[in-house]
Amino acid sequence: MQVGLDPASLRKSLVDLKNFVDQTPQNARFVFNDETRIIEPIASSAVGRVMDVEASIAAINEALLRGEHTVNLIVAEEAPAVQDTASGADLGIVELVAAHTTYFYGSSASRIQNIEAAAKSFHGVLVAPGEIFSMGDYISDISLENGFAEALIIYGGRTIKGVGGGVCQVSTTLFRTVFFAGFPIIERNPHAYRVSYYEMTASGSVDNDLAGLDAAVFFPLVDFKFQNDTPYWLLMETYVNVAARTITWKIYSTSTGRSVTWETSGPTNTVSAPQPIFEENDELKGNEIKQVDYAAEGADVHVVRTVWQNGQIYFTDDFRTHYEPWAAICQYGPGTENVERKARKANLCTG
């Protein structure tokens, strides 16, 4: 007779415990010094650890046979790929290869807070050669505790208040940076309707040619991913200038001689926004009217990108976007009379 713990039951317990024990190794984070042209560490690397479930089961039962009451789990350390001492030359990070800026004029304080919080998640991050980079791997926990605020988000066919509104300004900026740098885009999802922030120019005007170049994220369901298909590491830096209402994404690496040409259909098959919707809201006072959603024209956009390398076509891809026509919505308090007239007078839900 041999006394021991049932491996199947023990395995279930250890697999649950493994979720708490395992830690992914973290590469150091760097910034590129444009004057010295070297990378400088801004965050230390961290050693990871992985629990071996099967080896731990064997170790536990062997300890029981020896009459021991405690046993160490079998955990292996996993070194990060890039430590603090790495050099740009070793990684192939020697120059600026891409940079793009988007604009967020008219954003609320809470939306700006979310843009800053999200951008920090990616500042100094490295992307390995061949790696498929996922934004969700770095910013999956969007919560008040992590410095985000409530702002407007698109959810369930409505524009509502939710934690993290404005994060898509960051994902859209990354999308355009890798789009114009010529990296393969693995996952990109458009917004349900056209959002003016993502079509703004430096002057604050709207450029229809920027329609179809937005990228929505809603973790963990909706992500943005691209691939570093070069033999060199990428170093990403993000900069938010609140006063100028800009966010800039930079990528440092080694140039592969790529260039990008692109064509856009612009908004086609346009559909006028539906008539404004007026809803009673018990939380508002009598005669109080508040606009909670904004009108947007529906449209289709087809963007074709051609990536060139050393004078030859490297690859071609296209991005098809369908934007729904979107109705303006105004809510009013109980007992409010002549709602539409009062809304027009206040310049609410007028288009």
C-alpha positions in Angstrom: 0.0 0.0 0.0 1.3 3.4 -0.9 -0.1 6.6 0.6 -0.3 9.7 -1.6 -2.5 12.5 -2.9 -4.7 11.9 -5.9 -2.8 13.5 -8.8 -6.0 14.7 -10.6 -7.3 16.5 -7.6 -3.9 17.9 -6.7 -3.4 19.0 -10.3 -6.6 21.1 -10.2 -5.5 22.9 -7.1 -2.0 23.5 -8.4 -3.3 24.9 -11.7 -5.4 27.4 -9.8 -2.4 28.3 -7.7 -0.2 28.6 -10.8 -2.2 31.6 -11.8 -0.9 33.4 -8.8 2.6 32.1 -8.8 3.5 32.6 -12.4 4.9 36.0 -13.4 5.9 37.0 -16.9 9.4 38.3 -17.2 9.5 42.1 -17.9 11.9 43.7 -20.2 13.6 46.9 -19.2 12.1 50.1 -20.6 14.2 52.7 -22.4 14.1 56.0 -24.1 16.3 57.0 -27.1 18.5 59.9 -26.5 18.4 61.8 -29.8 21.6 63.7 -29.1 23.8 60.8 -28.0 21.9 58.3 -30.1 22.0 55.7 -27.3 19.2 54.1 -25.3 18.8 55.0 -21.6 16.9 52.8 -19.2 13.8 54.3 -17.5 12.5 51.1 -15.8 14.3 48.0 -14.6 13.7 44.6 -16.0 12.1 41.9 -13.8 12.8 38.2 -13.6 9.8 36.0 -14.3 8.8 32.6 -12.7 6.9 29.6 -13.9 5.6 26.8 -11.7 6.0 23.2 -13.1 2.7 21.6 -12.1 3.6 18.0 -12.9 7.0 18.2 -11.2 5.3 19.8 -8.2 2.8 16.9 -7.9 5.7 14.4 -7.9 7.6 16.4 -5.3 4.6 16.6 -3.0 3.9 12.9 -3.1 7.6 12.1 -2.6 7.7 14.3 0.4 4.6 12.6 1.9 6.4 9.2 1.6 9.3 10.6 3.5 6.9 11.8 6.2 7.5 15.5 5.5 4.8 18.1 6.2 6.1 20.9 4.0 7.5 20.8 0.4 8.7 23.5 -1.9 6.8 23.8 -5.3 9.0 23.4 -8.4 9.3 26.9 -9.7 11.8 28.0 -12.4 13.0 31.5 -12.9 12.7 33.0 -16.4 15.1 35.8 -17.4 13.8 38.8 -19.4 15.0 39.0 -23.0 16.3 42.5 -22.5 17.9 43.7 -19.3 18.8 47.2 -18.1 22.4 46.9 -19.5 21.3 46.3 -23.1 22.6 48.7 -25.7 20.8 50.1 -28.7 23.5 48.7 -31.0 22.8 45.2 -29.7 19.1 45.5 -30.3 19.2 47.4 -33.6 17.7 50.5 -32.0 19.8 53.3 -33.6 17.4 55.8 -35.2 13.9 57.2 -35.4 11.9 55.1 -38.0 8.4 56.4 -37.4 6.4 59.1 -35.7 2.9 60.3 -35.9 0.7 62.9 -34.0 -3.0 63.1 -33.5 -5.1 65.9 -32.1 -7.8 66.0 -29.4 -9.0 69.6 -29.3 -12.2 70.0 -27.3 -11.6 67.0 -25.1 -12.8 67.1 -21.5 -10.5 67.0 -18.5 -11.4 63.3 -17.8 -10.8 62.3 -21.5 -7.4 64.0 -21.3 -6.6 62.2 -18.1 -7.4 58.9 -19.8 -5.2 59.7 -22.8 -2.3 60.4 -20.5 -2.8 57.3 -18.4 -3.1 55.1 -21.4 -0.1 56.6 -23.2 2.2 56.0 -20.1 1.5 52.3 -20.4 3.4 52.1 -23.7 6.2 54.6 -23.1 9.6 52.8 -23.3 8.1 49.5 -24.4 10.2 47.1 -26.6 8.8 44.9 -29.4 11.0 41.9 -30.3 11.8 40.9 -33.9 8.9 38.8 -35.2 6.6 39.7 -32.2 2.9 40.4 -32.6 2.4 43.3 -30.3 -1.0 43.6 -28.5 -2.1 46.7 -26.8 -4.2 44.6 -24.5 -1.1 43.0 -23.0 -0.1 46.3 -21.5 -3.3 48.1 -20.7 -6.0 45.4 -20.0 -6.9 46.8 -16.6 -8.6 50.1 -17.3 -10.0 51.1 -13.9 -10.3 54.1 -11.6 -7.6 52.5 -9.3 -5.1 52.6 -12.2 -5.6 56.4 -12.8 -8.4 56.3 -15.4 -11.5 58.5 -15.2 -15.1 58.3 -16.4 -15.5 59.8 -19.9 -17.6 59.2 -23.0 -17.4 55.7 -24.6 -19.3 53.9 -27.3 -21.1 50.9 -25.8 -24.2 49.0 -26.7 -25.1 51.3 -29.5 -24.9 54.4 -27.4 -22.4 57.0 -26.3 -22.3 56.7 -22.5 -20.1 57.5 -19.6 -17.6 54.8 -18.8 -14.1 54.4 -17.4 -11.4 54.9 -19.9 -13.2 57.1 -22.5 -10.4 58.5 -24.7 -8.1 55.5 -24.7 -9.0 55.1 -28.4 -7.1 58.3 -29.1 -4.0 56.4 -28.1 -4.9 53.3 -30.1 -5.7 55.4 -33.2 -2.3 57.1 -32.9 -0.5 53.8 -32.7 -2.5 52.5 -35.7 -1.5 55.5 -37.9 2.1 55.3 -36.7 2.5 51.6 -37.8 0.3 52.2 -40.8 2.6 54.9 -42.2 5.8 53.0 -41.0 4.7 50.0 -43.1 4.4 47.3 -40.4 1.8 44.5 -40.9 -1.4 45.2 -39.0 -2.9 42.1 -37.5 -6.1 43.4 -35.8 -7.8 46.7 -36.2 -11.4 47.6 -35.4 -13.1 50.8 -36.5 -15.5 52.8 -34.3 -19.3 52.4 -34.7 -19.6 55.9 -36.0 -17.3 58.7 -37.2 -15.7 60.5 -34.3 -14.4 64.0 -35.0 -11.4 63.7 -32.8 -9.9 61.1 -35.1 -10.3 63.3 -38.2 -8.8 66.5 -36.8 -5.8 68.2 -38.3 -3.3 70.5 -36.6 -5.5 73.5 -37.3 -8.5 71.9 -35.6 -10.4 71.4 -38.8 -11.8 68.0 -40.0 -10.1 66.2 -42.9 -12.4 63.6 -44.6 -9.3 61.8 -45.8 -8.6 60.7 -42.2 -11.9 58.9 -42.1 -11.3 55.1 -41.9 -7.9 55.6 -40.1 -9.2 55.1 -36.6 -8.7 52.1 -34.3 -11.2 51.3 -31.5 -10.1 49.2 -28.5 -12.3 47.7 -25.7 -10.2 45.2 -23.7 -10.2 42.2 -23.7 -12.8 41.9 -26.5 -11.5 44.5 -29.0 -7.7 44.9 -29.4 -5.2 46.5 -31.7 -2.3 44.4 -32.9 0.6 44.7 -35.3 3.7 42.7 -36.1 7.3 43.7 -36.0 8.4 41.8 -39.1 11.9 43.2 -39.1 15.1 41.6 -37.7 15.5 44.5 -35.3 13.9 45.4 -32.0 11.5 48.3 -31.8 11.4 50.9 -29.1 8.2 52.9 -28.6 7.8 56.3 -26.9 4.6 58.2 -26.3 4.3 61.9 -25.6 1.1 63.8 -24.6 1.2 67.6 -24.8 -1.9 68.7 -22.9 -1.5 72.4 -23.8 -1.2 71.7 -27.5 -3.9 68.9 -27.3 -1.6 66.4 -29.1 -0.3 62.9 -28.6 2.8 61.7 -30.5 3.9 58.1 -30.9 7.5 57.5 -31.9 9.2 54.2 -32.9 13.0 53.8 -32.9 14.8 50.9 -34.6 16.9 50.4 -37.8 15.4 51.6 -41.1 14.6 48.8 -43.6 14.2 51.2 -46.5 10.4 51.1 -46.4 8.0 53.7 -47.6 4.2 53.8 -47.8 1.8 55.1 -50.4 -2.0 55.0 -49.8 -5.3 55.8 -51.3 -8.6 56.5 -49.8 -12.1 56.5 -51.2 -13.1 59.1 -48.7 -16.6 58.8 -47.2 -18.9 57.1 -49.7 -22.5 55.8 -49.5 -23.1 58.5 -47.0 -26.3 58.4 -45.0 -27.7 61.4 -43.1 -27.9 61.2 -39.4 -31.4 60.1 -38.0 -33.7 62.6 -36.5 -32.8 63.6 -32.9 -34.2 61.4 -30.1 -35.7 62.9 -27.0 -35.9 60.8 -23.8 -37.2 61.4 -20.4 -34.7 60.9 -17.6 -36.0 60.8 -14.0 -32.5 61.8 -12.7 -32.9 65.3 -14.3 -34.9 68.2 -12.9 -38.0 69.6 -14.6 -37.2 71.8 -17.6 -33.6 70.5 -17.5 -32.4 69.3 -20.9 -29.0 67.5 -21.5 -27.5 66.2 -24.8 -26.0 62.7 -24.2 -25.2 61.6 -27.8 -24.2 63.4 -31.0 -25.3 63.1 -34.6 -22.9 61.6 -37.1 -23.3 60.8 -40.8 -23.1 57.2 -41.8 -20.5 56.3 -44.5 -18.3 53.6 -46.0 -14.5 54.1 -46.4 -12.0 52.0 -48.3 -8.3 52.6 -47.7 -5.6 50.8 -49.7 -2.0 50.8 -48.4 1.0 49.8 -50.5 4.3 49.2 -48.6 7.5 49.6 -50.6 10.9 48.3 -49.6 14.0 49.3 -51.6 11.9 50.3 -54.6 9.9 47.1 -54.7 6.3 46.4 -53.5 6.7 44.6 -50.2 2.9 44.1 -49.6 -0.4 45.7 -50.2 -3.4 45.6 -47.8 -6.7 47.4 -47.4 -8.9 48.6 -44.6 -12.7 48.7 -45.1 -14.7 50.7 -42.6 -18.5 51.0 -42.2 -19.8 53.8 -40.0 -23.4 53.7 -38.9 -25.5 56.8 -39.1 -25.8 58.1 -35.5 -28.6 60.1 -33.9 -28.3 62.9 -31.5 -30.0 62.1 -28.2 -31.3 64.7 -25.7 -32.7 63.8 -22.3 -35.1 65.9 -20.2 -36.5 66.0 -16.7 -40.0 64.9 -15.8 -42.7 67.5 -16.6 -40.6 69.4 -19.1 -42.8 71.0 -21.8 -41.9 72.0 -25.3 -38.8 69.9 -25.2 -37.7 70.2 -28.8 -38.2 74.0 -28.9 -36.2 74.4 -25.7 -33.5 72.1 -27.1 -33.2 74.2 -30.3 -33.0 77.4 -28.2 -30.2 75.9 -26.2 -28.6 74.7 -29.5 -28.9 71.0 -28.4 -29.7 68.1 -30.6 -30.0 70.4 -33.6 -28.2 68.2 -36.1 
